[in-house]
Amino acid sequence: MKYTAGAIAILAFAAAAGPAMAQSVSGTVTINGTVGEKCIVTDAGDDPNTDFGGIIDLGQLDDTDGTLRTIADIGATSDLANLGFRIVCTTASPAVSVTAAPLTTAATAPTGYANTVHFTADANFSVVGGTDTFQVVTDGTATNGGSLSNRLATGPDNVQVDLSAFHTAATTDVLVAGSYTGTVQITISPS
């Protein structure tokens, strides 16, 4: 066997190099995302939005003698469609504000008559671990608010409104004719 000098050099180099070593590499892919501070309404079947509310029709307000009739307490358990809402906030302790205005009509009310029906509204917020309630009374503390004690619970109807104690300034006041409108305004902010 005849080998040329070049072939011998190649064989000598290959023998000196030994077996090839395995080599590993690694890398990291970082994935980022964010969630903004927000509160949204997420009632079942509806697209998320920023508004919620309902209409409670009390019907005829006066009794047979013209004074305010007895109006039973109204709550989310009896009228969930108009008084129960599912709100989701992405922050730990959302801030809430509850304001109420009495039912009024534009007609003037001389002595012995009334053009205003007052009530109490309780805004109940289901939070993780309990319930926070903010109460307003239209002829007393008509605004109440603060931070919730915890995150809003994630279940259905975690914000509920109860209405009670409907009354006029004097129980003998006769209601003046007209259409009466009142409101409960609830604002929920991320912080």
C-alpha positions as CSV (number, residue, x, y, z in Angstrom):
1,M,0.0,0.0,0.0
2,K,1.3,3.2,-1.0
3,Y,0.3,6.4,0.7
4,T,1.1,9.8,-0.3
5,A,2.3,12.3,2.1
6,G,-1.0,14.2,2.0
7,A,-3.1,11.2,2.9
8,I,-0.8,10.2,5.7
9,A,-1.1,13.8,7.2
10,I,-4.9,13.6,7.0
11,L,-5.0,10.2,8.7
12,A,-2.6,11.5,11.4
13,F,-4.7,14.6,12.0
14,A,-7.9,12.5,12.3
15,A,-6.4,10.1,14.7
16,A,-5.0,12.9,16.9
17,A,-8.4,14.7,17.0
18,G,-10.2,11.8,18.7
19,P,-13.9,11.2,18.8
20,A,-16.3,14.2,18.3
21,M,-17.8,15.6,21.6
22,A,-21.6,16.3,21.9
23,Q,-22.4,20.0,22.3
24,S,-25.7,21.5,23.8
25,V,-27.2,25.0,23.5
26,S,-30.1,26.6,25.3
27,G,-32.2,29.7,25.0
28,T,-35.1,31.4,26.7
29,V,-38.2,32.9,25.2
30,T,-39.8,35.6,27.4
31,I,-43.5,36.2,27.1
32,N,-45.0,39.4,28.5
33,G,-48.6,40.8,28.8
34,T,-50.5,43.3,30.9
35,V,-53.9,43.8,32.4
36,G,-55.1,47.4,32.9
37,E,-56.9,48.7,35.9
38,K,-60.6,48.5,34.9
39,C,-64.1,47.7,36.0
40,I,-66.6,46.2,33.5
41,V,-70.1,44.9,33.5
42,T,-70.2,41.3,32.4
43,D,-73.9,40.1,32.6
44,A,-74.4,36.7,31.1
45,G,-75.0,36.8,27.4
46,D,-74.0,40.5,27.1
47,D,-70.8,42.0,25.7
48,P,-68.7,43.6,28.4
49,N,-69.5,47.3,28.8
50,T,-69.3,50.2,31.3
51,D,-72.9,50.8,32.0
52,F,-75.5,49.0,34.1
53,G,-78.9,49.7,35.5
54,G,-82.6,48.9,35.5
55,I,-86.1,50.3,35.9
56,I,-88.3,49.8,38.9
57,D,-91.9,50.8,38.2
58,L,-93.7,51.3,41.5
59,G,-97.0,51.9,39.7
60,Q,-99.6,54.0,41.6
61,L,-97.9,55.7,44.5
62,D,-100.9,57.0,46.3
63,D,-103.4,55.2,48.5
64,T,-107.2,55.7,48.4
65,D,-106.9,58.8,50.6
66,G,-104.2,60.4,48.5
67,T,-101.3,59.7,50.9
68,L,-98.4,57.5,50.0
69,R,-99.4,53.9,49.9
70,T,-97.4,51.3,51.8
71,I,-94.6,50.2,49.4
72,A,-93.0,46.9,50.3
73,D,-89.2,46.7,50.4
74,I,-87.7,45.9,47.0
75,G,-84.5,43.9,46.6
76,A,-82.4,42.0,44.1
77,T,-83.9,38.7,45.4
78,S,-87.4,39.9,44.2
79,D,-86.3,41.8,41.1
80,L,-82.9,40.4,40.1
81,A,-83.2,41.6,36.5
82,N,-83.3,45.2,37.5
83,L,-81.4,45.2,40.8
84,G,-78.6,42.6,40.5
85,F,-75.5,43.1,38.3
86,R,-72.2,41.3,37.7
87,I,-69.2,43.6,37.8
88,V,-65.6,42.6,37.4
89,C,-62.7,44.8,38.5
90,T,-59.1,43.9,38.0
91,T,-57.9,45.8,41.1
92,A,-57.7,44.7,44.8
93,S,-60.0,47.2,46.5
94,P,-62.2,49.1,44.0
95,A,-63.6,52.5,45.1
96,V,-67.4,52.9,45.1
97,S,-69.8,55.8,45.3
98,V,-73.5,55.5,45.9
99,T,-75.8,58.5,45.5
100,A,-79.6,58.6,45.6
101,A,-82.2,61.2,44.7
102,P,-85.8,60.9,45.9
103,L,-88.8,60.4,43.6
104,T,-90.1,63.8,42.7
105,T,-92.5,65.4,40.3
106,A,-92.4,69.0,38.9
107,A,-95.7,70.0,40.4
108,T,-95.6,72.3,43.4
109,A,-96.7,71.0,46.8
110,P,-98.5,73.5,49.1
111,T,-98.6,72.8,52.9
112,G,-100.2,69.4,53.6
113,Y,-99.2,68.0,50.2
114,A,-96.0,66.3,49.0
115,N,-94.2,66.2,45.6
116,T,-91.4,64.1,47.0
117,V,-91.1,60.4,48.1
118,H,-88.0,59.6,50.0
119,F,-86.4,56.1,50.4
120,T,-83.4,54.2,51.6
121,A,-81.1,52.4,49.2
122,D,-78.5,49.8,50.2
123,A,-75.9,49.0,47.6
124,N,-74.5,45.5,48.5
125,F,-71.2,44.5,47.1
126,S,-70.2,40.8,47.3
127,V,-66.5,40.8,48.0
128,V,-64.1,37.9,48.5
129,G,-64.9,36.8,52.1
130,G,-68.1,38.8,52.7
131,T,-70.3,41.7,51.8
132,D,-69.8,45.4,51.9
133,T,-72.9,47.6,52.1
134,F,-73.1,51.3,51.4
135,Q,-76.4,52.9,52.5
136,V,-78.0,56.1,51.4
137,V,-81.1,57.9,52.6
138,T,-82.6,60.5,50.3
139,D,-83.7,62.8,53.1
140,G,-80.4,62.2,55.1
141,T,-77.1,61.0,53.8
142,A,-77.8,60.9,50.1
143,T,-74.1,60.0,49.2
144,N,-71.9,57.3,50.6
145,G,-68.8,55.6,49.4
146,G,-65.3,54.4,49.9
147,S,-63.0,51.5,49.1
148,L,-64.3,47.9,49.2
149,S,-62.7,45.7,51.8
150,N,-61.5,43.2,49.2
151,R,-61.8,42.2,45.6
152,L,-65.3,41.9,44.1
153,A,-66.4,38.3,44.2
154,T,-66.5,36.7,40.8
155,G,-69.9,35.1,41.0
156,P,-73.1,36.3,39.4
157,D,-74.9,39.4,40.7
158,N,-72.1,40.6,42.9
159,V,-73.6,44.1,43.1
160,Q,-77.2,44.2,44.3
161,V,-79.5,47.1,45.3
162,D,-82.2,47.0,47.9
163,L,-84.8,49.8,48.3
164,S,-86.9,50.3,51.4
165,A,-88.5,52.8,53.8
166,F,-90.5,54.8,51.2
167,H,-92.0,57.8,52.9
168,T,-93.1,61.5,52.6
169,A,-92.1,64.3,54.9
170,A,-95.3,63.7,56.9
171,T,-97.4,60.6,56.7
172,T,-100.5,62.7,56.3
173,D,-99.2,64.5,53.2
174,V,-101.3,64.1,50.1
175,L,-99.3,63.4,47.0
176,V,-99.7,65.9,44.2
177,A,-100.6,64.5,40.7
178,G,-97.7,63.8,38.3
179,S,-95.1,61.4,37.2
180,Y,-92.4,60.8,39.9
181,T,-88.8,59.8,39.2
182,G,-85.9,59.0,41.5
183,T,-82.5,57.4,41.0
184,V,-79.8,55.4,42.7
185,Q,-76.4,56.1,41.0
186,I,-73.6,53.6,41.6
187,T,-70.0,54.3,40.4
188,I,-67.3,51.7,40.7
189,S,-63.8,52.6,39.9
190,P,-60.6,50.4,39.8
191,S,-59.1,52.4,42.7
